[in-house]
Amino acid sequence: MTTDQTTVAGSQVSGEVVTAAPAEPQETRTELKRKDNRAWWLVLPVVVSVAFTAIIPLMTVVNFSVQDVFSPSDRVFVGLDWFYEAVRRPENREAFVRTLLFSAQVLLVEIPLGVAIAVAMPRRGFWVSVALVLVALPLLIPWNVVGTIWQIFARGDIGLGGWTINNVLGIGFNYTLDSTDAWITILVMDVWHWTPLVALLAYAGLRSIPEPYFQAAQIDGASGWATFRHIQLPRLRGVLTIAVLLRFMDSFMIYTEPFVVTGGGPGNATSFLSILLSKMAVGQFDVGPAGAFSLIYFLIVQVLCYVFFTVLTRSGR
């Protein structure tokens, strides 16, 4: 066999001849590709569901946002006028600042508190199931029921919480008249309702940490704070990213609980963007301005969530 023939047949590596694998026929590759495309039929129900639950309603809102609707048969195209009005209205800007401040306070309280609860929860034994059930109980209560519970609980005349604050602590508390009391009531209610979600997410992240990590820390004589800072907290970064995004979106779009408890009052103290949008769309039936306002609202949520996600993921690298 000549040198050229040997090169074509294979390559000499340490005395062994490795022959080249035959090329896959073009027909076989085309057939496999055609079979793989059939998997898209499994995604079709999801696409249809998303189209009916999100895309089509969104297109309807976009249609209303560029028109001034007088009746089902009488409407005028106004372009971007409703968007300009939504941005210029001072009550909208005040509601945006109010909502953003509420979300920031929720994150500052619920994330550390949820992690602390998760660290304090037992990791083995009978009490694990008991702790998980007790922590998850607030999450099982519907939003309107939570609002009704706290509406009664925080009242100074018949509510246990309000009566205790007024008569035992001697503090004049009335969330129906004082804006600060109303704000604190809504904040404490949200912390009570949603901190368990952060705790459960953090607890799942803690349970995923291998036990040898803790054994090595114990052998090295690491303190509880050192173990949390160098072992537990770094391993919770991904879970806490999800928790921050979920809690920010939920708190920034909060509606049912404050609407049931205070109705946005006293005055505009607890009138968040969602309550203002609801009054505009349902109470006043201004579908054009409400459509433009809801699209701006949606865009704000998307942009802020992207900023949160980018900052949190880059800080973990």
Contacts in CASP RR format, 6 or more apart in sequence:
PFRMAT RR
TARGET T0000
AUTHOR 0000-0000-0000
METHOD contacts of the structure
MODEL  1
MTTDQTTVAGSQVSGEVVTAAPAEPQETRTELKRKDNRAWWLVLPVVVSV
AFTAIIPLMTVVNFSVQDVFSPSDRVFVGLDWFYEAVRRPENREAFVRTL
LFSAQVLLVEIPLGVAIAVAMPRRGFWVSVALVLVALPLLIPWNVVGTIW
QIFARGDIGLGGWTINNVLGIGFNYTLDSTDAWITILVMDVWHWTPLVAL
LAYAGLRSIPEPYFQAAQIDGASGWATFRHIQLPRLRGVLTIAVLLRFMD
SFMIYTEPFVVTGGGPGNATSFLSILLSKMAVGQFDVGPAGAFSLIYFLI
VQVLCYVFFTVLTRSGR
1 9 0 8 1.000
6 12 0 8 1.000
6 17 0 8 1.000
9 17 0 8 1.000
9 19 0 8 1.000
10 17 0 8 1.000
10 18 0 8 1.000
10 19 0 8 1.000
10 20 0 8 1.000
11 17 0 8 1.000
11 18 0 8 1.000
61 291 0 8 1.000
61 294 0 8 1.000
61 295 0 8 1.000
62 295 0 8 1.000
64 287 0 8 1.000
64 288 0 8 1.000
64 290 0 8 1.000
64 291 0 8 1.000
65 82 0 8 1.000
65 83 0 8 1.000
65 288 0 8 1.000
65 291 0 8 1.000
65 292 0 8 1.000
65 294 0 8 1.000
65 295 0 8 1.000
66 77 0 8 1.000
66 78 0 8 1.000
66 79 0 8 1.000
66 80 0 8 1.000
66 82 0 8 1.000
66 292 0 8 1.000
67 75 0 8 1.000
67 76 0 8 1.000
67 77 0 8 1.000
67 78 0 8 1.000
67 79 0 8 1.000
67 288 0 8 1.000
68 75 0 8 1.000
68 76 0 8 1.000
68 78 0 8 1.000
68 288 0 8 1.000
69 75 0 8 1.000
69 287 0 8 1.000
69 288 0 8 1.000
70 76 0 8 1.000
82 288 0 8 1.000
82 289 0 8 1.000
82 291 0 8 1.000
82 292 0 8 1.000
82 293 0 8 1.000
83 292 0 8 1.000
83 295 0 8 1.000
83 296 0 8 1.000
85 289 0 8 1.000
85 292 0 8 1.000
86 92 0 8 1.000
86 289 0 8 1.000
86 292 0 8 1.000
86 293 0 8 1.000
86 296 0 8 1.000
87 296 0 8 1.000
91 268 0 8 1.000
91 271 0 8 1.000
91 276 0 8 1.000
92 273 0 8 1.000
92 276 0 8 1.000
92 293 0 8 1.000
94 268 0 8 1.000
95 268 0 8 1.000
95 271 0 8 1.000
95 272 0 8 1.000
95 273 0 8 1.000
95 275 0 8 1.000
95 276 0 8 1.000
96 273 0 8 1.000
96 300 0 8 1.000
98 268 0 8 1.000
98 270 0 8 1.000
98 271 0 8 1.000
98 272 0 8 1.000
99 252 0 8 1.000
99 254 0 8 1.000
99 272 0 8 1.000
99 273 0 8 1.000
99 274 0 8 1.000
100 252 0 8 1.000
102 183 0 8 1.000
102 186 0 8 1.000
102 187 0 8 1.000
102 251 0 8 1.000
102 254 0 8 1.000
102 272 0 8 1.000
103 248 0 8 1.000
103 251 0 8 1.000
103 252 0 8 1.000
105 187 0 8 1.000
106 187 0 8 1.000
106 190 0 8 1.000
106 191 0 8 1.000
106 194 0 8 1.000
106 247 0 8 1.000
106 248 0 8 1.000
106 251 0 8 1.000
107 244 0 8 1.000
107 247 0 8 1.000
107 248 0 8 1.000
107 251 0 8 1.000
109 187 0 8 1.000
109 191 0 8 1.000
109 195 0 8 1.000
110 190 0 8 1.000
110 191 0 8 1.000
110 194 0 8 1.000
110 195 0 8 1.000
110 198 0 8 1.000
110 247 0 8 1.000
111 198 0 8 1.000
111 240 0 8 1.000
111 243 0 8 1.000
111 244 0 8 1.000
111 247 0 8 1.000
113 191 0 8 1.000
113 195 0 8 1.000
113 198 0 8 1.000
113 199 0 8 1.000
114 195 0 8 1.000
114 196 0 8 1.000
114 198 0 8 1.000
114 199 0 8 1.000
114 202 0 8 1.000
115 198 0 8 1.000
115 199 0 8 1.000
115 202 0 8 1.000
115 236 0 8 1.000
115 240 0 8 1.000
117 135 0 8 1.000
117 195 0 8 1.000
117 196 0 8 1.000
117 199 0 8 1.000
117 202 0 8 1.000
118 198 0 8 1.000
118 199 0 8 1.000
118 200 0 8 1.000
118 201 0 8 1.000
118 202 0 8 1.000
118 203 0 8 1.000
118 205 0 8 1.000
118 206 0 8 1.000
119 202 0 8 1.000
119 206 0 8 1.000
119 228 0 8 1.000
119 232 0 8 1.000
121 128 0 8 1.000
121 131 0 8 1.000
121 132 0 8 1.000
121 135 0 8 1.000
121 199 0 8 1.000
121 203 0 8 1.000
122 128 0 8 1.000
122 131 0 8 1.000
123 206 0 8 1.000
123 207 0 8 1.000
132 200 0 8 1.000
132 203 0 8 1.000
135 196 0 8 1.000
135 199 0 8 1.000
135 200 0 8 1.000
136 196 0 8 1.000
136 200 0 8 1.000
137 196 0 8 1.000
138 146 0 8 1.000
138 192 0 8 1.000
138 193 0 8 1.000
138 194 0 8 1.000
138 196 0 8 1.000
139 193 0 8 1.000
139 194 0 8 1.000
139 196 0 8 1.000
139 197 0 8 1.000
139 200 0 8 1.000
141 149 0 8 1.000
141 193 0 8 1.000
143 256 0 8 1.000
143 257 0 8 1.000
144 256 0 8 1.000
144 260 0 8 1.000
146 189 0 8 1.000
146 193 0 8 1.000
146 256 0 8 1.000
146 257 0 8 1.000
147 189 0 8 1.000
147 256 0 8 1.000
147 257 0 8 1.000
147 260 0 8 1.000
147 261 0 8 1.000
148 260 0 8 1.000
150 185 0 8 1.000
150 189 0 8 1.000
150 192 0 8 1.000
150 257 0 8 1.000
150 261 0 8 1.000
151 260 0 8 1.000
151 261 0 8 1.000
152 158 0 8 1.000
152 159 0 8 1.000
153 159 0 8 1.000
153 160 0 8 1.000
153 161 0 8 1.000
153 162 0 8 1.000
154 161 0 8 1.000
154 162 0 8 1.000
154 173 0 8 1.000
154 175 0 8 1.000
154 185 0 8 1.000
154 261 0 8 1.000
155 162 0 8 1.000
155 163 0 8 1.000
156 162 0 8 1.000
156 163 0 8 1.000
156 165 0 8 1.000
156 166 0 8 1.000
156 173 0 8 1.000
156 174 0 8 1.000
157 163 0 8 1.000
162 173 0 8 1.000
165 171 0 8 1.000
165 172 0 8 1.000
165 173 0 8 1.000
166 172 0 8 1.000
166 173 0 8 1.000
173 181 0 8 1.000
174 181 0 8 1.000
175 181 0 8 1.000
175 182 0 8 1.000
175 184 0 8 1.000
175 185 0 8 1.000
175 261 0 8 1.000
175 262 0 8 1.000
176 182 0 8 1.000
176 262 0 8 1.000
176 266 0 8 1.000
177 266 0 8 1.000
178 266 0 8 1.000
179 265 0 8 1.000
179 266 0 8 1.000
179 267 0 8 1.000
179 269 0 8 1.000
179 270 0 8 1.000
180 269 0 8 1.000
182 261 0 8 1.000
182 262 0 8 1.000
182 265 0 8 1.000
182 266 0 8 1.000
182 269 0 8 1.000
182 270 0 8 1.000
183 269 0 8 1.000
183 270 0 8 1.000
185 261 0 8 1.000
185 262 0 8 1.000
186 257 0 8 1.000
186 258 0 8 1.000
186 261 0 8 1.000
186 262 0 8 1.000
186 270 0 8 1.000
189 257 0 8 1.000
189 261 0 8 1.000
190 251 0 8 1.000
190 254 0 8 1.000
190 257 0 8 1.000
193 257 0 8 1.000
194 247 0 8 1.000
194 250 0 8 1.000
194 251 0 8 1.000
197 243 0 8 1.000
197 246 0 8 1.000
197 247 0 8 1.000
198 243 0 8 1.000
198 247 0 8 1.000
201 239 0 8 1.000
201 240 0 8 1.000
201 242 0 8 1.000
201 243 0 8 1.000
202 236 0 8 1.000
202 239 0 8 1.000
202 240 0 8 1.000
202 243 0 8 1.000
204 239 0 8 1.000
205 235 0 8 1.000
205 236 0 8 1.000
205 239 0 8 1.000
206 232 0 8 1.000
206 235 0 8 1.000
206 236 0 8 1.000
208 235 0 8 1.000
209 231 0 8 1.000
209 232 0 8 1.000
209 235 0 8 1.000
213 231 0 8 1.000
214 227 0 8 1.000
214 231 0 8 1.000
217 226 0 8 1.000
217 227 0 8 1.000
217 230 0 8 1.000
217 231 0 8 1.000
222 230 0 8 1.000
237 312 0 8 1.000
237 316 0 8 1.000
238 312 0 8 1.000
240 312 0 8 1.000
241 309 0 8 1.000
241 312 0 8 1.000
241 313 0 8 1.000
244 308 0 8 1.000
244 312 0 8 1.000
245 305 0 8 1.000
245 308 0 8 1.000
245 309 0 8 1.000
248 304 0 8 1.000
248 305 0 8 1.000
248 308 0 8 1.000
249 301 0 8 1.000
249 305 0 8 1.000
252 273 0 8 1.000
252 300 0 8 1.000
252 301 0 8 1.000
252 304 0 8 1.000
253 273 0 8 1.000
253 274 0 8 1.000
253 301 0 8 1.000
254 272 0 8 1.000
254 274 0 8 1.000
255 272 0 8 1.000
255 274 0 8 1.000
255 275 0 8 1.000
255 278 0 8 1.000
258 264 0 8 1.000
258 270 0 8 1.000
258 272 0 8 1.000
258 275 0 8 1.000
259 275 0 8 1.000
259 278 0 8 1.000
261 270 0 8 1.000
262 269 0 8 1.000
262 270 0 8 1.000
263 270 0 8 1.000
263 275 0 8 1.000
264 270 0 8 1.000
264 271 0 8 1.000
264 272 0 8 1.000
264 275 0 8 1.000
265 271 0 8 1.000
273 297 0 8 1.000
274 297 0 8 1.000
276 293 0 8 1.000
277 290 0 8 1.000
277 293 0 8 1.000
277 294 0 8 1.000
277 297 0 8 1.000
280 286 0 8 1.000
280 289 0 8 1.000
280 290 0 8 1.000
280 293 0 8 1.000
281 287 0 8 1.000
281 290 0 8 1.000
281 291 0 8 1.000
281 294 0 8 1.000
END
